[in-house]
Amino acid sequence: MKRWLGLFGLCLSAAAWAQLPPIEQVTQQLLALPEVQAADATLRASEAAAQRLSVGPHEFTLRVGGQQRRLRDAGSPGVEPQVSVERPVRWPGKAAQDARLGEAGQALARLQRADVLHEVSRALLRDWYALQRDLALAALWQQQATSQQALVDTSRRRVQAGDAARSELSSQLAAQAQIEANRLQAQAQADAALASWISRYPLIPAPLVVTATAVPEAAAAQDMAALREHLTNDDHGVRMAQAEAALARARAERMTQEQRPDPTLGMHWSREQSGRERLLGVSVSLPLGGAGRAADSRQAQAEAEALAARAEQRRRERMADAAAQTVRAAAAVDTWRAQAQAEAQAQAALQAAQKGWSLGEYAVSDVHLARRQQAEAALAAVTARVDALHQQDRLRLDLHQLWDLGDD
């Protein structure tokens, strides 16, 4: 399976993957989450249920009684004890079907645990990159504030030297105030995201800001169909729906067998005539199955058919989701590439405007316009970069190539 992303050209440079937390920290943290612990408990319950099915639902019944016989013209012989032991016995084939039913239940529980583990892994990955984005935006606005401070200092010197009007300094100070407000807002968002991360994932240190990385190549269009098929077949939701249908089929088969009731075997012992007579006997009782058992069987078969249809529906839905997922991943790379180019062009335009302003060739309004455009392009580039990295890692996670947690 590890060849898939390399084949499709979806791998990024090692610098990008270095931003992810190590598998040891991820495993320790995810296994400590309450939802994973609940799934572990459910799995243990399924194992106990399978053991219960293997031994069967029937148990021995011990009956102890006594009677006192009184005869006319005779004395009472005392209490005459009666003891019997009974136990229903499964017909041949039912025990084997119960074992298959237990195995199907355990298989479903294992997939449910794997699905929970996969979902919390997705959430961790999403939160990881969301925090990186917020930290990067806060750092970007800090850079903007530092750069604007340099422009304010330059404008103040120009006013003091008589090379510029005071309105120019006022304009720069107004721009500085707006940038400072944006910086404070971005920093507050980053602080809130950091606090949320520490509370949710205390065992994983907060991520570093995403550094500049070479833009990867998008997947080849002819490979998309194979990738979508692979994503669908590996989807835990699809496999879980199929396991639920298999469990329902096993139950339906068991209900069909239940139309032939299990017999009850018994052994009886009693003593009469003050011990002069001892009786030992056996008994066989057999319930007579009626229309109720047949109705239960039909109901179970209909439920199994419904779950099989839902499993196919889930597979088709996942196929559509996989198609959208691969398109989004490829589009995110293209967007990153375009935004990186736009940022470079906006940065060059800002540098030209600043140089022209210092030479008296441009007005301060030209500098403000170029700075706004550069800030917008830088913000968009940060968002596009983080989104592309997240989309690529999401693909790797869904293909079980990221953080191998043994959830296959």
Backbone torsions as a table, in degrees:
resi	resn	phi	psi	omega
1	MET	NA	-25.7	-176.3
2	LYS	-66.1	-15.5	-178.9
3	ARG	-79.6	-12.6	-169.7
4	TRP	-63.8	-52.0	-176.1
5	LEU	-68.6	-34.2	175.5
6	GLY	-64.4	-40.1	179.0
7	LEU	-62.5	-39.7	-176.1
8	PHE	-87.1	-0.2	177.5
9	GLY	70.5	30.8	-176.8
10	LEU	-100.3	-1.1	-178.8
11	CYS	-73.6	140.1	174.3
12	LEU	-98.7	176.0	179.7
13	SER	-70.0	161.0	-178.0
14	ALA	-62.6	-26.6	-179.6
15	ALA	-62.4	-35.5	-179.3
16	ALA	-71.9	-43.2	-177.5
17	TRP	-69.9	-22.6	179.5
18	ALA	-63.2	-15.2	-179.8
19	GLN	-75.5	-15.4	-176.4
20	LEU	-80.9	148.3	177.7
21	PRO	-69.5	154.9	-179.6
22	PRO	-69.7	156.7	-175.9
23	ILE	-61.1	-34.0	-178.2
24	GLU	-63.3	-43.8	179.3
25	GLN	-67.8	-41.6	-179.4
26	VAL	-62.6	-46.5	-179.2
27	THR	-60.8	-47.5	-179.1
28	GLN	-60.9	-41.3	-178.0
29	GLN	-71.0	-45.9	-177.0
30	LEU	-65.7	-39.4	179.9
31	LEU	-67.6	-19.5	179.2
32	ALA	-87.7	-7.9	-178.8
33	LEU	-71.7	143.3	-177.2
34	PRO	-59.4	-37.9	-177.9
35	GLU	-66.5	-32.1	177.1
36	VAL	-73.9	-40.1	177.6
37	GLN	-63.3	-36.7	176.3
38	ALA	-64.4	-39.9	177.8
39	ALA	-65.6	-36.6	176.1
40	ASP	-62.4	-41.8	179.0
41	ALA	-65.5	-38.6	177.2
42	THR	-63.2	-38.3	177.8
43	LEU	-64.7	-41.3	177.7
44	ARG	-65.0	-36.5	177.5
45	ALA	-64.1	-38.5	178.7
46	SER	-66.5	-34.5	177.0
47	GLU	-65.7	-40.7	177.0
48	ALA	-66.4	-38.2	178.2
49	ALA	-64.3	-37.7	177.7
50	ALA	-65.0	-40.1	176.6
51	GLN	-63.7	-38.0	178.6
52	ARG	-65.1	-40.0	178.7
53	LEU	-66.7	-34.5	-177.8
54	SER	-66.5	-34.9	179.9
55	VAL	-85.6	-14.5	176.0
56	GLY	90.3	164.5	-177.2
57	PRO	-84.2	-9.2	-171.5
58	HIS	-92.1	148.9	178.5
59	GLU	-137.7	162.2	177.0
60	PHE	-71.9	144.1	175.4
61	THR	-120.2	124.3	179.6
62	LEU	-105.1	125.1	178.0
63	ARG	-117.5	129.0	178.5
64	VAL	-127.7	127.7	-179.9
65	GLY	-145.9	178.7	178.2
66	GLY	-157.9	154.4	178.7
67	GLN	-144.3	152.5	178.6
68	GLN	-117.3	123.6	-176.8
69	ARG	-98.6	132.9	176.7
70	ARG	-120.6	122.4	-179.4
71	LEU	-107.0	143.6	176.4
72	ARG	-66.5	137.2	-179.0
73	ASP	62.1	22.7	177.9
74	ALA	-145.5	154.3	178.3
75	GLY	-75.7	170.5	179.4
76	SER	-81.3	129.5	179.3
77	PRO	-78.0	1.5	-178.2
78	GLY	95.9	-170.7	-178.1
79	VAL	-81.2	132.3	178.2
80	GLU	-105.6	110.5	-175.8
81	PRO	-75.7	153.0	176.0
82	GLN	-136.2	129.7	-179.7
83	VAL	-131.2	135.3	176.2
84	SER	-143.0	147.0	176.5
85	VAL	-126.1	127.9	-177.5
86	GLU	-131.8	150.3	176.3
87	ARG	-157.4	127.1	172.2
88	PRO	-66.8	151.3	-177.9
89	VAL	-128.2	129.5	178.6
90	ARG	-70.1	141.3	173.8
91	TRP	-66.7	152.8	175.8
92	PRO	-56.4	135.9	-178.6
93	GLY	102.8	-32.0	179.3
94	LYS	-69.7	-39.0	179.2
95	ALA	-63.4	-43.0	178.7
96	ALA	-63.7	-39.3	178.9
97	GLN	-68.0	-37.2	175.7
98	ASP	-62.9	-37.6	177.1
99	ALA	-64.4	-42.8	177.2
100	ARG	-64.1	-36.2	178.2
101	LEU	-64.8	-41.5	176.9
102	GLY	-64.1	-41.0	177.8
103	GLU	-64.1	-39.5	178.5
104	ALA	-65.3	-38.5	177.4
105	GLY	-65.3	-40.0	177.8
106	GLN	-67.1	-39.4	178.3
107	ALA	-61.3	-41.6	178.1
108	LEU	-65.0	-43.0	-180.0
109	ALA	-63.4	-38.4	178.0
110	ARG	-64.9	-40.6	178.2
111	LEU	-68.8	-35.7	176.4
112	GLN	-62.8	-41.5	176.9
113	ARG	-65.1	-42.6	178.4
114	ALA	-61.9	-38.6	179.5
115	ASP	-66.1	-42.8	177.4
116	VAL	-61.6	-45.2	-180.0
117	LEU	-62.7	-38.2	179.2
118	HIS	-68.7	-40.1	-178.9
119	GLU	-67.2	-41.9	178.4
120	VAL	-69.6	-28.9	174.3
121	SER	-66.1	-42.2	176.0
122	ARG	-60.8	-43.6	180.0
123	ALA	-63.1	-42.3	178.8
124	LEU	-62.5	-43.4	179.6
125	LEU	-63.2	-42.9	178.7
126	ARG	-62.4	-45.1	-179.6
127	ASP	-66.9	-34.7	179.0
128	TRP	-60.1	-49.9	-178.4
129	TYR	-75.3	-29.7	175.6
130	ALA	-63.9	-41.1	177.7
131	LEU	-67.3	-40.6	176.5
132	GLN	-59.0	-41.7	179.3
133	ARG	-62.3	-45.7	-178.4
134	ASP	-65.2	-40.5	177.5
135	LEU	-65.3	-39.7	-180.0
136	ALA	-66.5	-40.1	179.2
137	LEU	-67.0	-38.6	176.7
138	ALA	-63.7	-41.8	177.7
139	ALA	-65.0	-36.9	179.6
140	LEU	-64.4	-44.3	178.8
141	TRP	-68.3	-28.8	173.7
142	GLN	-65.8	-40.1	176.0
143	GLN	-64.1	-39.6	178.1
144	GLN	-62.8	-41.2	179.6
145	ALA	-64.8	-40.7	178.9
146	THR	-64.9	-43.2	179.1
147	SER	-65.4	-39.4	179.6
148	GLN	-67.9	-35.0	177.3
149	GLN	-60.8	-37.5	177.6
150	ALA	-64.5	-37.8	178.2
151	LEU	-68.1	-37.9	177.2
152	VAL	-63.0	-43.2	179.2
153	ASP	-62.5	-42.3	178.7
154	THR	-64.0	-43.1	179.4
155	SER	-64.0	-38.7	179.5
156	ARG	-64.5	-41.1	178.4
157	ARG	-65.4	-37.5	179.6
158	ARG	-65.5	-39.2	178.4
159	VAL	-66.8	-43.7	179.9
160	GLN	-63.6	-32.3	179.2
161	ALA	-83.1	-5.6	-179.6
162	GLY	80.4	15.4	-179.7
163	ASP	-91.8	-6.6	-178.7
164	ALA	-149.5	156.4	178.5
165	ALA	-80.8	159.2	179.4
166	ARG	-63.8	-26.1	179.0
167	SER	-61.7	-28.7	177.8
168	GLU	-66.7	-42.7	178.2
169	LEU	-65.9	-40.5	178.3
170	SER	-61.2	-39.0	178.9
171	SER	-64.8	-41.1	179.3
172	GLN	-67.8	-38.0	178.2
173	LEU	-66.5	-37.5	177.4
174	ALA	-64.1	-42.5	177.1
175	ALA	-63.8	-36.8	178.6
176	GLN	-64.7	-39.7	179.7
177	ALA	-64.2	-40.9	178.9
178	GLN	-65.9	-42.3	178.4
179	ILE	-64.2	-38.2	178.7
180	GLU	-65.0	-38.6	176.8
181	ALA	-63.2	-42.2	177.7
182	ASN	-64.7	-37.6	-179.9
183	ARG	-65.1	-44.1	179.6
184	LEU	-63.9	-40.1	178.7
185	GLN	-64.7	-44.6	179.4
186	ALA	-65.4	-37.7	179.5
187	GLN	-67.8	-38.2	177.8
188	ALA	-64.0	-41.3	177.4
189	GLN	-62.9	-41.6	178.9
190	ALA	-66.0	-40.7	179.1
191	ASP	-64.2	-40.9	178.8
192	ALA	-65.6	-42.0	178.8
193	ALA	-65.1	-38.3	179.1
194	LEU	-65.9	-42.1	179.1
195	ALA	-64.1	-39.6	177.9
196	SER	-63.9	-42.0	179.4
197	TRP	-62.1	-46.1	-178.2
198	ILE	-63.0	-36.5	179.3
199	SER	-71.5	-39.9	-176.5
200	ARG	-80.2	-39.5	-174.9
201	TYR	-127.8	69.0	-175.8
202	PRO	-67.5	-18.7	-176.9
203	LEU	-89.3	-3.0	179.9
204	ILE	-119.4	120.6	178.1
205	PRO	-59.4	151.0	179.8
206	ALA	-61.7	146.2	-177.6
207	PRO	-73.0	159.5	171.9
208	LEU	-84.3	163.5	177.7
209	VAL	-67.5	139.6	178.3
210	VAL	-61.4	127.5	177.8
211	THR	-89.8	167.2	179.4
212	ALA	-61.7	134.9	-177.4
213	THR	-136.7	146.1	177.1
214	ALA	-61.4	137.0	-179.5
215	VAL	-70.9	127.1	-178.0
216	PRO	-77.9	166.0	174.5
217	GLU	-82.0	143.5	177.8
218	ALA	-74.8	163.0	-180.0
219	ALA	-68.8	148.6	177.4
220	ALA	-68.2	140.7	-175.2
221	ALA	-61.7	-36.0	-177.2
222	GLN	-70.8	-14.2	-179.8
223	ASP	-92.4	-8.4	-173.6
224	MET	-64.3	-40.4	-178.2
225	ALA	-62.2	-43.5	179.3
226	ALA	-65.5	-38.9	179.3
227	LEU	-66.2	-41.0	178.4
228	ARG	-63.2	-40.8	178.2
229	GLU	-62.4	-40.1	-179.8
230	HIS	-66.2	-43.2	178.4
231	LEU	-62.6	-37.2	-179.7
232	THR	-68.1	-45.9	-177.1
233	ASN	-67.2	-28.0	-178.9
234	ASP	-90.9	-2.6	-175.0
235	ASP	-69.5	129.3	-179.5
236	HIS	-66.9	-35.4	179.5
237	GLY	-61.8	-41.5	178.3
238	VAL	-65.7	-47.8	-179.0
239	ARG	-64.2	-35.2	178.7
240	MET	-69.0	-40.9	177.0
241	ALA	-63.4	-39.3	177.5
242	GLN	-66.3	-37.6	178.2
243	ALA	-67.6	-37.2	176.5
244	GLU	-63.5	-40.1	177.6
245	ALA	-65.5	-40.0	178.4
246	ALA	-64.4	-40.8	177.8
247	LEU	-64.1	-40.3	178.7
248	ALA	-65.1	-38.1	177.1
249	ARG	-64.2	-40.8	178.7
250	ALA	-63.7	-39.1	178.0
251	ARG	-67.2	-39.1	179.1
252	ALA	-63.6	-41.3	177.2
253	GLU	-63.5	-37.7	179.2
254	ARG	-67.7	-38.0	177.8
255	MET	-67.3	-33.6	175.4
256	THR	-63.4	-42.5	177.1
257	GLN	-64.7	-28.3	-176.3
258	GLU	-72.0	-9.9	174.6
259	GLN	-65.7	-19.5	172.7
260	ARG	-102.3	99.6	-173.3
261	PRO	-63.5	155.3	178.2
262	ASP	-80.0	138.9	176.2
263	PRO	-78.2	158.0	176.3
264	THR	-114.7	123.3	178.5
265	LEU	-100.4	138.7	-179.1
266	GLY	-139.0	153.2	174.8
267	MET	-127.6	132.6	-172.6
268	HIS	-126.7	141.4	177.4
269	TRP	-138.3	139.1	176.7
270	SER	-150.3	163.8	179.9
271	ARG	-131.5	133.7	-178.1
272	GLU	-132.5	167.3	177.5
273	GLN	54.3	47.3	177.7
274	SER	55.7	34.3	177.0
275	GLY	93.9	-6.3	179.6
276	ARG	-71.2	-22.8	178.2
277	GLU	-122.7	130.4	176.1
278	ARG	-123.0	127.9	-176.4
279	LEU	-113.4	133.8	176.8
280	LEU	-133.3	125.3	-177.9
281	GLY	-147.7	168.3	177.1
282	VAL	-125.0	158.7	179.6
283	SER	-143.5	153.3	174.9
284	VAL	-133.2	125.5	175.8
285	SER	-121.9	143.6	-176.6
286	LEU	-137.3	115.3	175.5
287	PRO	-62.3	148.3	178.2
288	LEU	-99.2	106.7	-178.6
289	GLY	-62.8	138.6	-178.5
290	GLY	-120.3	-160.8	-177.0
291	ALA	-66.4	-25.0	-179.4
292	GLY	-62.8	-43.3	179.3
293	ARG	-65.0	-39.8	178.3
294	ALA	-64.1	-38.1	178.0
295	ALA	-66.4	-40.3	176.7
296	ASP	-59.6	-40.7	180.0
297	SER	-64.5	-44.6	179.7
298	ARG	-64.2	-39.3	178.1
299	GLN	-62.1	-45.4	-179.6
300	ALA	-63.1	-39.6	179.0
301	GLN	-66.6	-39.5	178.6
302	ALA	-65.8	-40.4	178.1
303	GLU	-64.3	-38.1	177.5
304	ALA	-64.1	-41.8	177.9
305	GLU	-64.1	-38.6	178.8
306	ALA	-64.5	-42.7	179.5
307	LEU	-67.9	-34.6	176.6
308	ALA	-64.2	-41.2	177.9
309	ALA	-65.5	-38.7	178.4
310	ARG	-67.1	-35.1	177.1
311	ALA	-63.3	-41.8	177.1
312	GLU	-66.1	-38.4	176.7
313	GLN	-62.4	-42.7	178.9
314	ARG	-63.8	-37.8	179.3
315	ARG	-64.3	-42.6	179.9
316	ARG	-67.2	-39.2	177.7
317	GLU	-63.7	-40.5	179.8
318	ARG	-67.3	-35.0	176.2
319	MET	-61.0	-42.8	177.4
320	ALA	-66.3	-40.8	178.3
321	ASP	-63.2	-40.4	179.6
322	ALA	-64.2	-38.6	176.9
323	ALA	-61.3	-45.6	178.7
324	ALA	-65.7	-37.4	-178.6
325	GLN	-63.9	-44.8	179.9
326	THR	-68.2	-35.6	177.1
327	VAL	-65.6	-43.5	179.2
328	ARG	-62.7	-40.1	-179.8
329	ALA	-63.1	-44.8	178.7
330	ALA	-66.2	-40.8	179.9
331	ALA	-66.6	-34.7	179.2
332	ALA	-64.0	-37.9	176.9
333	VAL	-65.6	-44.2	178.1
334	ASP	-62.5	-40.7	178.6
335	THR	-64.4	-42.2	177.6
336	TRP	-58.7	-46.1	-179.6
337	ARG	-60.3	-45.7	-179.3
338	ALA	-65.8	-42.0	-179.3
339	GLN	-68.9	-33.8	176.5
340	ALA	-63.3	-41.6	176.9
341	GLN	-66.2	-41.6	179.2
342	ALA	-63.4	-39.6	179.1
343	GLU	-64.1	-43.1	179.4
344	ALA	-62.4	-42.1	179.4
345	GLN	-66.8	-41.5	179.2
346	ALA	-65.8	-36.2	177.5
347	GLN	-65.6	-41.1	178.0
348	ALA	-65.0	-39.9	178.9
349	ALA	-65.5	-38.3	178.5
350	LEU	-65.3	-43.8	179.1
351	GLN	-61.9	-39.3	178.0
352	ALA	-65.8	-40.8	179.8
353	ALA	-66.2	-41.4	178.9
354	GLN	-64.3	-41.0	178.7
355	LYS	-66.0	-43.1	178.8
356	GLY	-64.8	-36.5	178.3
357	TRP	-66.5	-41.2	179.5
358	SER	-64.8	-26.2	178.4
359	LEU	-91.7	-0.6	179.8
360	GLY	81.2	12.0	-178.5
361	GLU	-89.1	-26.7	-178.9
362	TYR	-115.6	151.6	174.2
363	ALA	-82.7	162.5	179.9
364	VAL	-65.1	-28.1	177.4
365	SER	-63.7	-32.3	176.6
366	ASP	-65.6	-37.5	178.3
367	VAL	-66.7	-42.9	179.0
368	HIS	-61.0	-43.1	-179.8
369	LEU	-63.4	-45.5	-179.9
370	ALA	-64.1	-35.8	179.9
371	ARG	-69.0	-42.2	177.9
372	ARG	-61.3	-42.4	179.4
373	GLN	-65.2	-39.5	178.5
374	GLN	-67.0	-38.9	179.0
375	ALA	-65.9	-43.6	178.9
376	GLU	-62.4	-42.1	179.6
377	ALA	-66.5	-39.0	179.7
378	ALA	-67.3	-41.2	177.9
379	LEU	-62.8	-44.3	178.9
380	ALA	-64.4	-36.3	-179.6
381	ALA	-67.7	-40.1	177.7
382	VAL	-62.4	-47.8	-180.0
383	THR	-61.6	-42.3	-179.5
384	ALA	-66.1	-38.5	-179.7
385	ARG	-65.8	-47.1	179.9
386	VAL	-64.7	-40.9	-179.9
387	ASP	-63.5	-42.3	179.7
388	ALA	-64.1	-43.8	178.5
389	LEU	-62.7	-41.5	178.8
390	HIS	-63.9	-44.3	-179.3
391	GLN	-62.8	-40.8	179.5
392	GLN	-66.2	-43.8	179.7
393	ASP	-68.9	-31.5	176.5
394	ARG	-63.3	-40.1	175.7
395	LEU	-61.7	-46.1	179.9
396	ARG	-61.7	-39.5	179.4
397	LEU	-64.9	-44.2	-179.2
398	ASP	-68.9	-22.9	176.3
399	LEU	-91.8	7.4	177.8
400	HIS	61.7	35.1	176.2
401	GLN	-109.2	1.4	-178.7
402	LEU	-126.4	128.1	178.7
403	TRP	54.3	68.8	179.4
404	ASP	-65.5	100.2	-176.2
405	LEU	-100.6	10.6	-178.3
406	GLY	67.7	34.8	-177.8
407	ASP	-101.3	20.2	178.9
408	ASP	-72.9	NA	NA
